[in-house]
Amino acid sequence: MKTNSGMSDEKMRKVAMTAGIIYLVTFVSVPTLSLYSPIHQHEYTVTGGDPAIALGVLLEVIVAFGGIGTAIALYPVLKRQNNELAIGLITSRVVEAGTIIAGTATLLTAVTLLQSDADPGIHATGRGLVVMYDKIFLMGQSLMPGVNDILLGVLLYQSRLVPGALSLLGIVGGVMLFAGDIAVWFGLLEQREALASASAIGVALFEFSLGIVLVVKGFNSNHRLRTA
C-alpha cells in the first residue's frame, strides 16, 4: 500500500528504521569526553601510543560516517518535501564529517609529539595541536550539528513526518547551539565551561529522541509530504 507520499508503507518504515538506528549509533562518541580528558592537561605525556585517544578517534570516525548516513538515509523521503534543503542537509553532514576527520588527524599527531622523551619545542607543538583540535571541534562537531538540526527540523516540521514538538526541538536546539558557539568565538564563554556545554543539550536531546521515535514508531501516517 502506498502512502500519500507515493512511497509504500514498507519503504517508509524501512527508511525510518535505518535512519533511526544510525542516529542512535552516532551517540557512541559520548565517551570521548572522558577519553580525551587527559590530553587537555598541560602535564600530559605518553610513551608510545595512547589507547584511550586511539579509541576516541575510532568513535569519532564512526560518528563522521554515521552523520552522513543519517542524511542519506532520510533523503528519499525528505526530498519530497524540499529537495534543495534535503541536499543541503547531506552537504552540511559531509562538511561536519570532514572537520571531524581533520580533527582526529590533528589529535593523533599531537599524541605522537607529546612523547615523554620529546624535545621541548616538539612538545610545545603538540600542545598547540591539542588547541587546534579544540578549535576544529568547535567548527565541526559543535557548529555543524546546529546547522544540520535547523535544516532537518524545518523539513520535519513542514512535512509533519514526526510530532511537531520534536521538530521544533531540533530547530530551537540548533539555534541554541549556534548561539553558544558564537559566544565562544567572541570570548564571552570558554569552550569547555559548563554553560557552553549546556548549549548542546537541545541538539543532543533532539537527535536521541528522533532516533528513538524513528526506530519505535516510524514516520507519522498523516504526514504532508508532496507526491512529486
N, C-alpha and C positions, 0 to 999 in steps of 0.2 A: 504494500500500500504506500502511495506517495503522499507526502505532506504538502502544504501549500507552498513549500519552497521548491517543489519539483523533485526533491530527493526522497528516497524511500525511508520509512521509519527505521529500518535496519541500518541503512547507511548513516543516518543522522546519529543513531545511538553509537555506532562504531566510531564516528568522528569524536563525539563527546567523550567516550570512554578512553580513546587513545590520548586525546589532549589532556584529560584529567589525570591520567596516570603519569604522563610526562611532567605535568605541573607539580605533582607530589614528589617526583624523583628529584626535581631541582632543589628541594629542601635538604638534600644530602650535604650541602655546603655549610650548613649551620655550625658543625663542629670546628670549622676553620677559625672561628672567633677565639677559641681556646688553643687550637693547634698553632696559630701564628702569634700567640701572646708572647712567648719567649723572645722572638726575633725583634720585637719592639723595645726590648730592654737594652739600654745602652751597653751593658757589660756582656751582652750575648756573644759567645764564641762557640765554635763547633769543631770537632775533629772529624774529618771526612764529611759524609752527608748527614742530613738531619731527617730521620724517618717521618717525624711529625710534619715537617714542612712538605716533604715529598707527598705524603698522604693528602695534605690540604690542597696541594696543586692538582692532584688527581681529581679530587672532589670538585674543584673549580672548573676543570676541563669538562667534567660531566655536566655541570651546570651550563657551561657555554653552549654545548651542543644541544642540551635539553631545552634551553631557551629558544633556539632556532626551531627545534622540533615542535614546540607548542604552537608557534605561529604558522608553521607549515601544516600541521595537523588541522588547525582551525580554518585555514584559508578556503577550502572548498565550500564552507558554509558562510564565512564572513564576506567573501567576495560578492555574494548575492545581495548583501546589504549595501556595501560600498567597496568596490574593487580597489580604488585608489588608497583608501585608508587601510584595507587589508594588506596591500603590498607594502604600504608604509610600516605596518606592524612587523612584517618579515624583515624589512630593511633595518629597522631600529634594533631588532633582535640580533641581526648579523653584526651591526656596529657594536652592540654590547658584547657579543662573543669575541669579537676582535680585540677589544680592550681587555677582556678577561685573560685571553691567551697572552697578550703583551705583558700584562701584569704578572702572570705566573712565571714567564721567562725572566722578567726582572728580578723576581723573588729568588728563583733558583740561582741566578747569577750572584745575587747578594750573599746567599749561603756559602757559595764557593769562595767568595772574597773574605768572608768573616771567619776564616780559619784561625784557630788559636795561635798558629805559628806564622800568620801572615804579616807582611811588612805593615807598619803603622799607616803608611799612605794608602796602601791597598785596602786595609781595614776601614779607613775613612771613606773610601769609595763605596765599600759595601754598605756602610751606614747610609750614604747618600742614596743608594739604590732602594733601600727599605723605605725611605721618604718618598722616592719616586713611585714605588708600588702603591703607597697610600694615596698619592695624587691620581694615579691611573685608576685606582679603585673608586675614587670619588667621581671620576668621569664615566666609568663603566658600570660597575655593579651598583652604584648608588644613583647617579643621574638617569641612566638609560632605563632602568625598571620603571621610573616615574613616567618617562615618555611612553614606554610600552603600555603601561596600565591606563594612561589617559586615552590613548588610541583605542585600546581594547574596551575600556569602559564605555566610551562613546558608541562603538559598534554594537556592544551588547545591549546598551540602553535603547538605542534606536530600533533594534531588531526584536527586543524582548525575549531573547533566547534564554536568559536566566532571570531570576527575580530582579525587579528594578532597584531594590535597595542594595543588592550585591554589585550591580553595575555602577551605581553612584559611589559605592565604597571604593571601587577602582579609580574613578575619576578624582575623588577627594583625596584618596591616599597618594595618588600620583602627584597632585598639586602640593600636598604637604611635604613629600619627599623632595620635590623640586625646590620648594622654598627653603627647606633645611640645607640643601646643597648650596644654594645661593648665599645663605647666611655664612656657611663655612668659607666659601670663596672670598667673601669680603671681610673675613676675620671676626665676624660677630659671634661665631661659635667655633670651638675646637672640634676637629673631625671626630675624635674618639671620645668626646664627652657625652654624658647621658642624654642631654636634650637633643643633640644631633642624631643620636641613635634612635631616639623616640620618634623622629620624623619618618622613620621607615616602617613603623608599626602598621600603618594603614595599608601599605603595599603588601607587606607580608601576610596580613590577615586576609586581604582580598585574594591573593594568589592561592593561599592554602585553602580558603573556603571555596574558591572556584573549582579547585581540583577535586575536593570532596563532592561538591554538587554535581559536577560533570560525571564522576565515576558512579555515584549512588543513584542520581535521578536522571541525568542527561539534560537535554535541552527542553524548554517549555514546549508543549504541543501547540499552544496558541500564539506562537511567535509571529512576527510580522515580516519575515524575510520576503524579498522580492522573488518572483518566479523566474526572472531573467535579468 
